[in-house]
Amino acid sequence: SGYTASALYWLGNAQYASRAYKEAIESHRRLVSQFPTHLRTPEAMLAMANSQVELKDTKAAQRTLETLVRSYPQSEAAAAGRERLARLR
């Protein structure tokens, strides 16, 4: 359906809010891989990095943020990603 990408984004956010970080990462990862041009994809990558930080996987979070900044440099999520990268290093 045309709502799949949005559903994955909001599902991931709900999972994050419920502290189901691994599930949130998987939902956001599906969005990123299946819908790379969707409006919510950069935000999903930022949310994925947040979940990775919560799981204490800072190396994965850094990789996700670096990919976000490289792939979607003009997005608002990339601007936030740059700031978070600086704090993780």
C-alpha positions, 0 to 999 in steps of 0.5 A, spaced: 500 500 500 502 507 499 502 507 506 507 502 508 513 507 509 509 511 513 506 505 517 514 503 518 516 510 520 510 510 526 511 503 528 518 504 529 517 510 533 512 507 537 517 501 538 522 506 541 517 509 545 516 503 548 523 501 549 523 496 544 529 498 541 531 492 537 524 492 534 524 499 532 531 499 529 528 493 524 522 497 523 526 503 521 531 499 517 526 496 513 523 503 511 530 505 509 532 499 505 525 499 501 523 506 501 530 510 500 527 516 497 521 517 502 520 523 505 521 520 512 527 516 510 532 521 513 528 521 519 528 514 520 535 513 520 536 518 525 531 514 529 535 508 528 541 511 531 537 513 537 535 506 538 542 504 537 545 509 542 540 506 547 542 499 546 549 502 547 552 500 540 555 507 539 559 504 533 553 502 529 550 509 531 556 512 528 555 508 522 548 510 521 549 517 522 555 518 517 550 514 512 545 519 514 549 525 513 552 522 506 546 520 503 541 525 505 546 532 506 540 537 505 535 534 510 534 536 517 535 530 520 542 530 517 543 537 520 541 533 527 545 527 525 552 532 524 551 534 531 550 527 534 556 525 531 560 530 534 557 528 541 559 521 540 566 522 538 
